[in-house]
Amino acid sequence: MTDHLFNLHGDVLAAMRRGPKPFAKLAFVLSEAAEPADIDLGHFRERIIAAGPGDELIALWHRTLTAWDLAEQSDWSDAPPRTDARRTDTYDRLGFGADLRKALDEAVPVFKEPGATVISKEFTSWYSRDTAAARAFYWNSYEQTLRRKGWSDAAVSSLDEASHAVVERLSDPTRTEAYGARGLVVGYVQSGKTANFTGVTAKAIDAGYRLVIILGGTLNLLRSQTQRRLDMELIGRENILRGADPADTDALVGVDYQDDEDWPAKFVSHGGRPSTLGAFDIERLTTRSSDYLSLQSGIRALEFEKQVRTQPLYDPANLHHAAARVMVVKKNKSVLDKLIKDLKKIGPILSEIPTLIIDDESDQASVNTTDPKKWEGGKVERKAINNQISQLLGLLPRAQYVGYTATPFANVFVDPGDEEDIFPRDFLISLPRPTGYMGVQDFHDLESEGTAEETHVRGIHDSTGDRLQEALDAFVLTGALKLYRAERGVSDGPFRHHTMLVHQSVRVRDQAVLALHINSLWHRSAYTGQEGHARLAALLADDFRHYADDGLPSPASYEELKPYVSRARQLINSGGEPVIIVNGDTERDYEQPELDFDRTPHVWKILVGGTKLSRGFTVEGLTVTYYRRTTQQADTLMQMGRWFGFRPGYRDLVRLYIGREEPLGKKKTVDLYEAFEAVCRDEETFRTQLTRYAALVDGKPQVTPAQIPPLVSQHLSWLKPAARNKMFNAELVEIRSPGQWVEPTAYPRSPEDLRHNAEVWRPVLEGLAPSPVTLSCRADGRDDSYQAVLGTLDHSALVGLLHDLRWSTPTQFSPHFESLVQAGNSIDEWLVIVPQQTSKRSIEASILASRPLTLASRTRRRGDFFGAISEPKHRGVALRVAGALQDSQDPLVESLARPRRGVLVLYPLVEEEPRLSSDGAVDPGKVVMAFSLVAPTSPDGERRSLVRFRAIDSSRSNFAVIDREEDSA
């Protein structure tokens, strides 16, 4: 039966490509006279209210309204996207009344999750929504593929907006002057970055980019994963077959995917060769099994047919008729050398080819890690892959470079002044956290009391033993629960693979020993006997039943689950052993059929590995992780978080067994769970910095990536943002240490500078109390007492004072000073403590007519740097007043302690015995006004330090990166 209302609404909405218009007027023009009721909006409202699941009309409006809600740029509404105000503007333009609005709002709620954050230079607008819609063959195909995969309207619209934001910041492929944009897209670990760059590729080739080079990881395993994904979801059957008859077996010789169980059914079909449908073909220069070897048809592979031979390829008359070339290559020196040599043979046509280079995991291998201090004669020396990327960009002047990563710290430390490098000078886009994604926040209770840790995390302490047997039991039990759910209506697609990851050591030998141990433990686990069943029953009762998702089927007893345990054990044990080792230095170490998630029907295995499984490679069906490996780089640690990702139908079953007391070095132990939480805070601080500067002011960007490089944080002192050799261009910006003793030691030497500093401190000296008091603190096994003169200082006054001080090495204190500037809203005042010596040898003098103060004697140990300035006995009182200690057991000190109050301990010191005037005054040009300080702890007791870095721009040696007055306005 024909759905006339659906057909009419489809026609009307199709006429609203540029935004909502008066619905009734268009409906009247487009309606058929035979169906007058279809233009009645009351009839539409009744349909909405009565609609059941799967109603096509509701789905149509869901797609349309969501797209309008999320549109970042619209000339029909001034309201921001993802807001009720935007939806109201939509209804106003459509001319809908209150009752219809209410019905639609209930059927299609406004999607309010945040979108992508964009930091960008101003750019020439060339890729409007109309331009995109006019040439959208491959994007439309990809969009339909995503919807068939079950993507929601909001997810598709979000991807549409984010990928559009990338493409519009590339250079217009038809422009006469060559320009290569440089950008970076930041996602979350295993969160769908591939989908974004597939969308970008689709839109870019639709718009006119005719050579796409995707740098797909450092292993063929990762490269082939990316190749298959693009072939399946974008390039499609017809472009893979290139005219071959799929029914002719002889014609299929050499065509890949013939052994792939998803071929051809799950590979997108364009309904014919695109070139016969008014579009253009895509020619693959690599295949799933073959990395780039050489241009397969010789140099002719990049000889583009021109409709107008006298015009360059980028001329629209030629560009939109030419086929696109796509290659997915490893970041491997020999592979890229072959590509560069072939390109050099091609000649002038290279300068005419609009090219897109997508660098997946762009912080791996791509970043130049040579030390600038070791470059000879100022000549830049580059690491192999970085040098080859630089050569590619030089050979292809119309090449656009877009890096993709979940750990961008190394990329933003690239020197912005190096024109040949990959610093994202044009744009930096932070993708939103996708709906349904399990990330760090789902395993850590960051903001308040929650259940994330209790539900998913099982700590490994010295007192618990290694818990490896329990982790194996959890793997078997969760496999059984998946099978149980699949038989009760839960989609079994996500249950096709079921895996456990064991990551304990980076050493190949250790992994072999561990795999042998797990195999032995597996065979002793007695999963077919009473002992094994008893353990599983207890684990179900004590753990999984407590945290089961109420919306999913769960067994009432272990006896009900028992048959599925048997089947799970069989699947895990298929092939004889449950364990696969994933490591090694050669490709064949990874070419294991049991590890091929594409061609193997069911991978139910325990994977033991290290670095090779920690970047880019998706471990399908990962449910139980056993993690005990330490590292001192935050980006490396984050990439090891393979337990992040999408877990439909089994989110509640995910378990992380993680070391809480793992050795680091000879004497130290670290809590890996705490480390991941610190990484999360680092990442969120980074994203917050991007969001802060993303909003346009008067239609123009507040900042560009090169003007204010993103600030990168370090919450744990032992866990740096990136490897040391990726941080040569990193400048320390801020060290925030609430509740911790901070002691600068880089004071000037010249009498002029010392007198200047003394004058700066004059208001503090004048405000000191006339008489000393005795302060004491009994804490942490110490019993300290000393005399001191006290004063107080407003926070803004202290910041102004510190701003005016002179230093021998300003960079030593500037990160701490920056933290005090940023902390203006969390600190009210400072208690000033000037310790007084009581020994007979002490020197007492007046400084700038102050009351008499004792002068400490200290010496410089290294250049302009003093050794220790403070005395240990002075620290306890300061820490207590700032909230870092609980109780001093001194009533006076307790009365001085209060929230939002820091402590400044002032040490007037001399380097040699001074001459005093007749009135007991000392020449301030002989006094070093040294100090230590303790910033107040935050209200929740947070005492972790915070370190932030930014990239150094060699082309702007004296450039003020942040204008403080403007920043605080």
N, C-alpha and C positions, 0 to 999 in steps of 0.2 A: 504494500500500500504506500502511495506517495505521501511523503510528509511535506505538505505545501508550506507550512509555517517555517519549517527548517530551511527549505529551499529559498523562501523569501528573505529570511534573516541572513542567510549566507550571501545572497546577492547584495543586500543592503550594506552589510559589514564589509564586503569586498570593495564597495565604493568609498569606504572610509579609510583608505590606506594611509592618508596623512593625518588621521586623528578623527575623533568623534564629530559627527554633524547631526543636524536635526533628523531624528529617525523617522518621524511620521511623514515628513515631506518626501524623503527618499523612498519610503515604503509605498506611498501612494503612486509614485512614478513607476516603480518597478513591479508592483503587484499585478496579478492577473485578475481581470474583471470577474472571473468565475469564482474567485475565492475572496470576497470582500471582508470576511471576518478576520483574515490574516493580518490586516493593518490595524486591527483593534488592539490597543495596548492592554486593555483589560483581559482579552483572550490570552495574550502573552503572559500576563501575571498569573492567571489560573494555571497555565501550563507549567510555570516554574514551581508553583506550590504543589502541584500533583505529580511532579516528575519523580521517577524512580531512578535507581542506579543505572548508569549507562545511557541516559537520555542524550541524544546527539545535539539537541538544541542547547541544553545546559552546557555541554562540553564546548560548543562553539562560543558561547558567551564567556565561559570560564577562560578560554584561551585569549579572547579579545580583551576582556577587562583586565586580565593580569598583565598583558603586554602593555596596555595603556598605563596601568598603575606603576609599572617598573621603568617606563621609558625615561632615560636620563635627560634627554633633550626633547622638548616639545614646544612648538610655537602656539599651542592652543591652551596652555595652562602655565601660570607662574608658580603654582604650588609645587613643592618638592615631591619627588617620586616616593612611592611606598607610604603614602599618608592618606588619611581620610579626606583631607582637603583636595588632593589630586582626584580622588574618586568623585567628590562633590562637583568639581569642575567638569568631569566626564559626564555626569548625569545632567548637569545644566546644558551642556552642549547637545546632548541627545534629546533634551526636552522631556525627561521622564519625571513623573509625579512622585509624591512621597510614598504611596503604597507600592508602586513598582520598584522604587529604590530599596525599600525595606526587604522585599522579596529577593531581589538580586543580591543584596548584602548578605542575606542568610545563605543563599546558594553559593555565592562567590565572595568570601571574606577578603578584605584588603590584605595583601601579602606585605608585611611590615618588616621582615628580616632585612638587615643591612645589605647593601649591594657592594660592588667592588669600590675600592678606594683608589683614586688616581692622582698621582703627582706628575705634572707634565709641563713642558715648555708650551708656549703658545705655538700653534701650528696652523697651517693654511688649510681651511676646510675644503675637502674635495669629496669625501665619502659620506654624503647625506643619506638619510633613510630612503629617499626617493631613488638615489643612485644605487643603493644596495638592493632595493626591491626590483629595479629594472634589470639587473643581472644577478640572479640568485639561484642558478640551476643546481649547483652543488650544495649550497647552504640549505635550500628547500629540501633536497634529498636527505641531507644529514639530519635536519630537524625532524623529518618524518621518521627516520631511523630511531632517533632518541625517544620519540613518543611511542613507537612500537616496543621499545625496550622497557617502557613503563615510567619514563620520566614524567614528572608532574609539569603542569603548565608553568608554575612558578620557576621550576628548575630550568626549563627550556628558555623561558624569557630572561632569566638571570644570565644564562650562558650567552644568549643573543646579545644582551647589553654589554657584557664583559668582552666578548670577542669583537663586537663593533668598536668598543673603546680602543682596542689594540689596533685594528685595521685603519681607523680614521687617523691615527697618529703615525702611520707609515707614510712614506712619500707617495704622491699620486703617480701610479705607474705610467701615466701618459705625459707627465711633465717633461719639458725639454731639458732643463738643467738636472743633472744627476745629483741626487742627495740620498745618503744612507742613514736612516734613523737607527738609533740604538735604544732598546728598551728592555725592561725586566718585568716578568710577571711572577708574583709570589703567591703560592698556594699553600695548602697544608699537606703533610706527609700522607700519601696514598688517598688524596681527596678528590681526584678527578682533573688534574692538570692536563692529562692527555686529551680529555674531552674538550678542554678549552683550546689547546693548540690545534686540535682537529677542526674545531669551529673556525678558528682564525685562518687555517689553511684553506678551508672551503670558501670563506668570504674573500680571501686574498686572491685566489685563482679566479673566482667569479669576477673580481674587480679588474684583473689584468696581469697579475703576477704569473710569469710563465716558467720560472724555475724555482722549485722549492727543495731546499736541502735541509733535512732534519738530522741533527746530530743526536743519535739515539743511544747514549750510554757507552760504556767502555767494553762491553761484552756482547758477543753475537746473540746470546740468550736474551738480553734486554733489547738489542736492535731488532731482532726478529719479532719480539712481542709487539713493539711499536709498529713495525711493518704490517703485521697481520691485522692489527687494530685499524690502521688506515685503509688497508685493502678491503676489510670487511665492512666498514661503516662509511667510507667516503669514496674511495676509488671505484669499487663495485665490480660485479661479475663481467660486464661487457668490456671494461677497460683492461681487466686481467686477461680475458680470452682474446682480445684484439681481433675479433672477427672469426675466431675458430668456432666450429660447430660443437657445442657441448655434448652432442650425441655421437660424435665421431672420435673414437678412442685414438685413432692415429693422429688426428689433428691436435689432441691434447698432450702429446708427448712434449715434455719440457715445460708444460704449464703447471705451476705449483698449486697446492691445496687439494690435489686429487686424493690424498690420504687423510684429509682433514674431515672429521665427522660433521663439522658445521658447513661444509661445502656441498652444494651451493646454497642450501636453503636459508642460512643465516647471513649470507653475504648480500649486501644491498644490490638491488637491480634497478637500473635506470629506465627499463622498458625498451631498451634498444641502445645502440651505440650513440653516445651523446652527440657526436658530430652529425648524425642523421636526424637529430631531433631539434636542430637549431642552436645547439650549444657547441662544445668542443671536447675532444677526448683528453684523457690524462695518460701519458706514457710513463711507465715505471722504469727507472734506470737501475733499480735494485729489486730483489724479490725476497720472500720470506727466508729462503735458504741461502741466498747469495748477497753478500755485502758488495759494495762497489769494488769492481775488479778493473774495469776499463769501460769506456763508452761502448756499449754493446754493439752498436752499429758503426763503430769508429766515430770520427768527428761529426759524421752526418747526424748523430743522435741529437746534436744541438744546432742543427741547421733548420731554422724555422722557415716555413713557407710564408712568403709575403704576398698579400693581395696586390699591393702597390710596391713594386721592387725599388722604386726610387726613394721611398720613404723609409725611415728607421722602423725597427720592430715595434718600438713603443708608441708609434703613431696609431691612434684608435682604428684606422682603416685596416691595419695589419694585426694589431694586438688581439682583438676580440675574435679573430678567426683562427688564431694559432693554437695548437695543442699545448697543454701544460706538461712539464716534465717534473717528476717527483722522485727523489731518492732519499732513502733512510740509511745513513752510514754510521759506523762506529767512530767514536773519538779515539782513533788508533793512528799512530804516526804513519805506518806504511800505507794504510787505506787512504788517508788524506793526502799523502804525497802523490799517490797515483792520480787522485782527482785533480790536484793542483797542476800536475804535469800535463794532463789532458786538456785542462782549461787553457793553459798557456799556448797550446797548439791552435786554438780556435781563432784567435785574432780579434779583429775589430768588433765582430758581432757581440762580444761579451759586454761591451759598453752600452749595448742597446737592450739587454735582457733585464726586465724588472724581476728581481730575485728576492726570495724570502729565505733567510736562514733561521731556523728554529733550533735552539740549543737546549735539549732536555737535560735536566740536572746540571745547569750551567755553572754551578760552583764546583763541580768535579772536573778536574783536568783542564778546564778552559781558562782558569784564572792564572795570570802570570805570577809565579812564586819565586822569581829570582830577586835577590836583595839589591835594591837601588844603590846602596852604598858601595857595592862591588862592581857597578858598571864602570867601564873604562871610557874616559873622555866624554862622559855624559851620554854615551850611546846606549840605548835601551837594549838589554839582553832579555830574551824571552824563552820560556819553557816551550817544549816542542809543540804541544797542542795549541797553546796560546799563539805561538808564532804562525801556525798553519791557519788558524782562524783569521788572524790579522792579514795573512796573504790572500785568503779567499775574499775578504772584504776589499782588499786593494785591487784584486783582479776583476771584481764585479762592482763597479762604481754605483750601480743601482741596487745594490744588495741592502736589505734591511735586516738587522740582527735583533732577534727577540729571545732572551734567555728565560727559561722556566726553572723554578726551583722552589722547594719548601724551606730551604735554609739559605737565605740570601746574604748572610753576613760577609762571606768572602767577596761576593760581587760588589757590595757597596764600599769595600775597602780598595777597589781598583782606583787608580789615580784618575780623577776627572780630567786632568790636563793632558793625558796621553791620548791624542786624537786617534791613534791606531788601535787602541785597546777597546774593551767591551763595557766600559762604564755606561750605565743606562742614562745617557745625557738627555734623551728626549722624553722618556716617560718611565714611570715605575708604577705598576698596578698591583694592588693587593686584593686577591680574590676573597670573597666572603666564605665563611665556614659553611659548607653545604648542609642542607637539611638531611638528617639521618646519619650524619658522619660521627664516628666515635674517635675523638681526639684526646689530647692530654687532659682537657677539662672533664672528660667522662671517667677518668681514672683518679682524679685528684679533687678534693673538696676545697676549692680555692677561696671562695667568697664567704662561705658560711658553713654551719654544720650541715653535712649532707651524707649521702650513703654511697657515693661513688667508690671510695676506697673499700668500704665494708663489703660491697657487692662484688667487685671485680679483682681486688688485689690481695694476694697471699704472700706476705713477707717471709723471706728466708733469713733467719737470725742464727746466731751461734746456738741459741737455746732450742731451736726447732729442728736442727738437723737440716739435711739438704732438701727435703720435701720432694725429691725426684719421683719416688714411688707414688706419692699423692698426685703429682702432676700427670703421670702416666694414667692413673686411675681416672682423673678428671677428663683426659682425652678420650678414653674409652666410653665413659659415662655420657659425655656431651655428644659423641657420635651416635650413641643409642637414642638419646633424646631427639636428635635431628631425625632419625629414621622413624621414631614414634610420631613426631609431628607431621612428617611427610605423609604418613598414612591417614592422617586426620585433617586433611584439607589445606595444610600449609604448603605454599609453593615450594617444590623441592629443587628449583633452579639453583638457589644459593647453597644447597646441600650437596651439590654434585661433587665438590671437593671438601675434604675435611683434614685439616693439618694442625700439627703442633710444631713450634719452632723452639729449638734449644740453642741458645747463643751464650757461650760461657767463656770462650777464649778466642783470640785472633790467630793462634798458632795452629797450623795444619796438623801437626803431630798430636796436640792436645785434643783436637776434634776427633781424630781417629780413635784415640783411647776412650773418649767419652761415648762415641757411637757404639763401640764394643761393649762398654759398660751398660748402656741403655738396652742393647739387644739382649744381653745376659739377664738384665733385670726384667725385661719383658717376658722372657721365657720362664722366669721363676715367679711370675706374678699370679699364676694359678687362676686365670680368668674363666677357666672351665670347671674349677673346683669350688668347694665350699668356702675356703679361705678368701679367694678372690671376690666371690659374690658378696661375702660379708663386708669386705672393705667398701665395695661399690655401694652397697645398701646404706652403709653408715654415711658415706660421702653424700649420697642423695638426700638423706634425712637431715644431716647436720649442716649442709651447705646449699646445694642447688635448689632444694624445695623452698628454702627461706627466701630466695631471691628470684624465683621464677616469675616470668611475665604473666600477669593474670589474664591477658588477652590471648595467650597461646595455650594449646593443649599440654597438659602435664599429667603424668601417671599418678594414680592415687596411691600406689605402693610400688616397691621394687619388683615384686613378683609380676606386676603388669608390664614392667619395662624389661624384664629378664630376657625374653626372646629377641629383643632388639640389641641387647648386649652381645649376644652370640653373633648376630649378623655384623655388628660393628667390628668385633674382634676379627672376623673373617676378612672384612674389607681392609683393615689395617695390616693384616698379616699376609695379604695376597702377594705372590712373588717370593715368599719364603721369609723375608725379613721386614720388620716395620720401619726401619731407619734408612734414610738416604743422607749421605754426606754431600754437602754442597760447598766445595772449596776448590783450590787448585789454581794454577797459573795458565792452563791451556783451555781452549774452547771445549775439547772433548770431555773435560771434567764436568761440564754442565749439560752435555748432550745425553741426558739419561731419559729414556722413555717414561720412567715413573715420575719425572719432574716436569713433563710437558703437559701443562694444564690445558692446552688447546686440543691436542690430539689424543690424550688419554681420557677415557670416559670417567674414571673415578680415581683421583689422587687422594688416598687416605693414608698419609704417611707422617712420620716424625722426621723433620728436617734438622740436621745438625750442621751448623755452618758459622760463618763469621761475616767478614766485611762484604763478601760478594752477594750476600743476601740482604745487605743493609742499605741498598740504594737503588731505587728505580724498579727493581724486580718485585712484582706483586705476588705475594704468597696467598693463593686463593684458598678460601675456606678456613683461614687461620682462626683458631678458637682458643687454644691454650699456648701460652708463651712461657718459656723458662729462661730468664735473663739474668746473667751474673757478670757480664763483661764490663770493665771500667774503661773510660777514656777521659781525656782532659780537654776535649773540644766539644762545645755545645752543639755545633752543627752535625758533627759525627754522631753524637749521642742521639740527637733528634732523628737522624736518618735510620738509626737502629730500631726506632719505634715501629716495627712492622705490625704491631698489634693495633695500630690505628687504621681506620678505614670504615667501610660500610658492612654491616653485619645484619642484613634483613632476615628476620625469622629466628635469629639466635643471639641477638645482642645480650640477652640476660645470661647466656651460657659462657660468655667470654671470661677467661681467667688469666691473670698475669702473676706468675710466680717470680718475684724479683728480690735480688740481694739487698739486704738492709745494713750489712756489716761486711762489705767486701774490701780486701786489702788493696791499697794504692801505695806503691813504694814499699819501703822496708818497715815503716813504723806507723803508717796512717791507714785508717779504714774509712770508707765512705758509704753513704746511704744512697743507693742508686735511685730509689723511689723519690727521695728528696731532690736528687739531681734533676730528674725529669720535671719535677715541679718547678725548679729554678729555670729550666729551659723554657717552660711554658710562660713564666713571668717575663723572661727575656723577650720571647716572641711577641707577647701581647704588648709590651712596652714599645717594641719596634712598630707594631701595627698602629698603636695609639699615636705615635709620632707622625706616621703617614696621614692618619685621619685628621690630625690637628691642622695640617697645612693643606689639606685637599680642597677645601671650599674655595670657590672662586670669589674674588672681590671685584665688583664692577665688571664682571665678565672676564676677568683676567686671573691667571694663577697667582697665588700669593708667593709661591716659591717654585723653583725648578729643582730637579734632582741634583744638578751641579751647584746650585746656590746654597742649599741646605741639605747636604747628604744625610740620609736617614741615620738616626742615632741608634746605635746597637748597644744592648745592655749586657751586663754580666752580674747575675745575682749571687753566684757562689765564687769565691776567690780562686778555687782550684779548677774551675770549669770555664775556660776561655771561649769567646764566641766562635773562633775558627782556629785552625792550625797556625802556629807562629809564622810560617812562611807565607801565609795568605794575609798577614796583617802588617806588611811592611809599610803600607800607606795609611795605616790606622793611627789616628790621634786620639789620645785619651781626653774625653770631654768632661766627664763628671764622675766623681766618686761620692756616693751617698752612704754614710755609715752611721745611721742612728744608733745611739747607745754604745758607740765604740770610740776609743781614745784615738784622736787624730793629732799628730805632732809634726808640723813643718820644721825643716831644718836648714832651708836654703835662704839665709839672710844676707843682705848686702854687706860690703866691707867699708865703703868710702864714708868718711865722716859726714859728708853732705847728705847721703842717703839715710844714714843712721839718725841725723838730726831731723830730717823730714819725717821719718817714721815715728820718732818720739813726739813730734808735734801732732801727728795724727792721733796718737794715743792720749794727748793732753786731756780731752774731756773725760776720759775714763779715770785718769789719775786724779783729776779734780773731784770726781764723784765718789771716791773711796771713803769708807767710814773712818772716823778719827782714831778708833781703838781696835786692836786685833782681838780675835776670838779664837777659842780652841775648838778644832774640828776633829772628830774621830770616826772610825768605821771598823766594825768587826764583821768581816764577811770573807767567804772563800778561804778560810784558814788563816787570815791575817788579822792583826790587831794594830791599826795604825792611828797615830794621833800627831797633830801639828798645829802650829799657830798660823793664822792668816788674816789678812785684811780683806773685807768684802765690799762689793758694790753691785749694782745692777745696770743693765743696758738693754734698751729696746732692740728688738731684732732688726728693724730697718736701720737703726743707728749703727749696729754692728756691721751690717752689710756695706753701708756707706764707708765706714772706717776701713774695713778690709779691702775695699775697692781701691782706696787711695794709697795703700802700702806699696813699698818698693821691695823687689826680691832680686836675689842674684840669679835664680833660675825660676822664673814665674810659672813655668809649666808644672812645677812640683805641687804648688798649692791651687792652681787655677781649677782643676777638676773638683776639689773640695769646695772652693768658693762658688762654683757653678751650682753645686747642690744646695748651698745656703740660699742662693738667689731663688732657685726653684722651690724651696721649702717655705717661702714667705707665708703661706696660708696655714702652716702647721706648727709654727714656732712663734710664741709671743715675746719672750724676753730671755736674757741670759744672766745667770749669776756669775759675777766676776770674783775669782779667788786669786789673791796674791800671797802665796806662801811666804812666811817669815822665818828666817833661820834664828836660832836661839844660842848657837855656840859662841864662844868668846872670839873665834876667828872670823866671824861673819862681818861683812862690810855693809854699813848702813849709810844711805845717801838720799838726798832729795833730787828728784828729776823734774825739771821745769816747775820749780816751786811747789812740788807735791809734798805731802807728809813724808817723813823718812821711811824708806823701804830698803830691805836687805837686797843686795846684789849677788846673784849666783855667779860662779866662775865656771866657764866651759871653754872647750877648745874645738877647733874645726878638725875633722878627721880626714876629709876627702875634698880637696878643692875648697869651694865655698860652703860645703855642707858640714854642719856640726854633727857630732855623735849624739848620744842620748841627751836630751835637755831636761826632761822631767825626772822626778824621783818617784819610785814605785809607791811610796807611802801616800802620795798625793792623789792617787788615782781612785781609790775606793769611794771617797766622798763625792767626787765629781760623777762617777758612774751611778751612785745612788740618787743624787739630786736629779740626774737626767733620766732616771727610771730604769736603768739597766741592772740594778741590784734591788733586791726586795726590801732589805732592812739594814740600816747601819748600826742600830742599837745605840744611837746618840740622839737624844731629843732635839737638840739644836739642828742637827743635820736633817732630821725628819721634818722639822718645821720649814726647812728651806726647799724641800722637794715638792714639786707640784707639776701637773701635766703641762706640756707645751713649753717647758723651761729647759734651756740648755745650760752648759757650764763652760766658761772660758777661764783657763788657768794662765795667769800672766807671769812670765819669768823675765824681769829685767836682768840682763847678765852682761858680764864683762869678760874679755879675753886675757886681760892682764890687770894687775892691781892699779886702780885709777887714782889720780890726784884729785882731792876734794878741795873745794874753795873754803874760805874761812867760815862760811855759813853752812857748811856740810853739803853743798850741792855738787853734783857731778856733771861734767861736760856731756850733754846728750849725744855728741858725736862719738863718744866712746862706749855708749850703751847699746846693746842689741836688745830690742823689745821683742823677745821671743814669747811664744804662747803655745798652748795646747787647747783643744776643745773637744767636748762631747755633745753632739746634737741629741735632743730628746728622742726617746723611743716613741714609736707610733702608738696610738691608743690600744691596739690589739696586741702589743708586746712584740711586734715584728722587729727583729734586730739584724736581719741580713743586710749586708752591704749591697750597694748597687753601683755597678761600673758601666759607663757608657762611652762608646767610641764613635768616631766619624772618619770619613775618608779625607785624606790630605790632597788638595789640588795643587799640583806643582806649578800650574800656570798662574796662580794667584797667591804669591808668597806673603803678601801683606793684606790679603782680603779678609775683612771681618765677616765671618760666616753668619753670625747672628747679631742683629742689631737689637740690643736689650730693651731700649726704650720702645721701639716699635713692637717688639715681641710681647711686652707686658701690657701694651695698650688695650 
